[in-house]
Amino acid sequence: LFETQPMSMQVELSGELTRGSTIFDRRYLRQRQSNVDVLVAVDLQGVFDYVAQILALVQP
C-alpha cells in the first residue's frame, strides 16, 4: 500500500531565512547516511479499500 525511500534528513538551525526548514536529500550519492524512511507513494484505492474493510468489522 505504501512505498518509502531511505533519505538523509536534517533541520536547518543556523540559517537566517531558513531556520527550522527540513531538508531531505534524495540523491543516491549522498555524503550522509540515511536516517529516515520517507513515504513517497500511496496506493490510494488500496488504502480506501482497507479502511472500508476495517470499518465493516465494527459493530454499532
C-alpha positions as CSV (number, residue, x, y, z in Angstrom):
1,L,0.0,0.0,0.0
2,F,2.9,2.3,0.7
3,E,6.3,3.0,-0.9
4,T,9.1,4.5,1.1
5,Q,12.6,5.7,0.3
6,P,15.5,6.0,2.7
7,M,16.8,9.6,2.9
8,S,19.0,11.8,4.9
9,M,17.0,14.4,6.8
10,Q,18.3,17.5,8.6
11,V,16.7,20.5,10.2
12,E,18.4,23.8,9.3
13,L,19.4,25.5,12.6
14,S,21.7,28.4,11.6
15,G,20.1,30.0,8.5
16,E,18.7,33.5,9.0
17,L,15.9,33.0,6.5
18,T,15.8,29.2,6.5
19,R,16.0,28.4,10.2
20,G,13.7,25.5,11.1
21,S,13.4,24.2,7.4
22,T,13.5,20.5,7.0
23,I,15.9,19.3,4.3
24,F,15.5,15.8,2.6
25,D,18.4,14.5,0.5
26,R,17.1,12.1,-2.1
27,R,20.3,11.7,-4.0
28,Y,21.9,8.3,-4.2
29,L,25.4,9.7,-4.0
30,R,24.9,11.4,-0.7
31,Q,27.6,12.2,1.9
32,R,25.4,11.5,4.9
33,Q,23.8,8.2,5.9
34,S,20.0,7.8,5.6
35,N,18.3,8.5,8.9
36,V,14.6,8.4,7.9
37,D,12.2,6.5,5.7
38,V,10.0,8.9,3.8
39,L,6.7,8.0,2.3
40,V,6.9,8.7,-1.5
41,A,3.8,6.9,-2.9
42,V,0.4,5.6,-1.7
43,D,-2.0,3.1,-3.3
44,L,-4.9,5.4,-2.5
45,Q,-7.6,2.9,-3.7
46,G,-5.9,0.2,-1.7
47,V,-6.0,2.4,1.5
48,F,-9.7,3.2,1.0
49,D,-10.5,-0.5,0.5
50,Y,-8.5,-1.4,3.6
51,V,-10.3,1.2,5.8
52,A,-13.7,0.1,4.4
53,Q,-12.9,-3.5,5.4
54,I,-11.9,-2.5,8.9
55,L,-15.0,-0.3,9.3
56,A,-17.2,-3.1,8.1
57,L,-16.0,-5.2,11.1
58,V,-17.1,-2.6,13.7
59,Q,-20.3,-3.4,15.4
60,P,-22.6,-0.4,16.1
